[in-house]
């Protein structure tokens, strides 16, 4: 198997509260294009192209350990579309560790 994929995405957030704990609304959109090639042991091959999009809208919270590192949780409603035939949606929960570049040190 050999898979090549390209992904493009944008997101926006706005953080509320002037302390270490911040709440934010979140909106994002991602687009993916992929090609999967397979080669069987005795010569037959197959190539499949696929594309998908993903969009999230939600609310999250970040606790900043210092001015540029935070622990984050996000609850979002996800919409997924794939190959213009399959559409899925549902709730998603993400928990992570974030590093923020260029954050204002005065906050």
N, C-alpha and C positions, 0 to 999 in steps of 0.2 A: 504494500500500500504506500502511496505517496499523496500527501495532502498539502495544498497551498491555499492560504486564506488571506484576505485583506479585510481590515476592519476600520471603520471610521465612526467616531462618536463625539457628541457635544453634550454638556450638561451645565446647569445653572443652579446656584444656591444663594441664599442670603441668610447670614447668621444674625440672630437676635440675642440680646443681653450682653452687657459690657464686662462679664466676669469669665471665669474658666469654664463654666458650663453654658453651652449655647444650643439653641434650638434652631432648626432650619427647614424650610420647604425645599424640596428637591424635584427637578425635572430633567430627564435626559432622553436622548435618542441615539441609537446605534444602528449601523448598517454593516452587514457582513456578506462577502462574496467568497465562495470556496470552490475548489476543484479537487475531486478525489479520483485518483487513478489507481487501478488495481491490475496486477499481472498474475495470472495463474501459472502454476508450475509447468504446464505443458503448452504454453503459448497464447491462450486466449486472454484478452485484456478488456478492460471496461473503463470508461471515463464518465464521471457524473459531475455536473455543475449545479450548484445550489446558491441561493441567496436568501437572506433573512433580515428582518429588522426587529428591534426591541425598543420599547419605550417604557419608561417608569415615571410615575408621579407619586410623591410620598412626602413623609415628614421624618426628620431624624434629629438626633442629639449627639453632640460631641463634648467630651470632657478633655480639656487641654492640659497635658502634663507640664508643658512649658509653652513658649510663644510659637513653636512650630510643630509640635507633636501632639496628636490627639487620639483618644480611643472613641470609636464612633459606632452608632447603631442607626439603622435605617429601616423603616417599615414602608413598603411601597406597593402600589398596584401595578402589575406588569402586563403589558400587551406584547405578544410575540406573533409575528407573521412570517411564514416560510413558504417560498416557492409559489406565492399567490394562491395557494390552495389550503394550506393548514394555518389556522389561527388559533392561538391559545392565550389565555389570560388567567390571572390569579394573583394572590398576595405573595409577597416576597419579604424576607427578613435578611438583612445583611449586618454583620458585626465585623469590625476591622480596626486596624491600626493605621493611622494616616500621618503622612509627613507633608506639611504645607510649605511651599517655597514662596518667598516674597510677601509673607504675611506682615502686616503692620505691627511693629514691636511695641507701639504705645498702648495697644489693647490689653 
